[in-house]
């Protein structure tokens, strides 16, 4: 049984506006990890079917060891070379 609380409707709307559930969590990370310096969306459950599981997969990707290597491999799998260059340039910019 999952003991996490349910997200309130406003938080769930925010999460739905940020995440592309039509992509795998791995592809989402490849494309958008640089936009999520902080990540705590896995602290709640969601009412939207499949969203809790999707967010859990994304969190597992983000928090497993050696994120830079895993991100690079996912980017090589899902992104064109020019997309990789653009994302990696954004990552080098100061926060």
Secondary structure as UniProt FT lines:
FT   HELIX           9..18
FT   TURN            21..22
FT   HELIX           25..32
FT   HELIX           33..35
FT   HELIX           41..43
FT   TURN            49..50
FT   HELIX           51..63
FT   HELIX           67..78
FT   HELIX           81..92
//
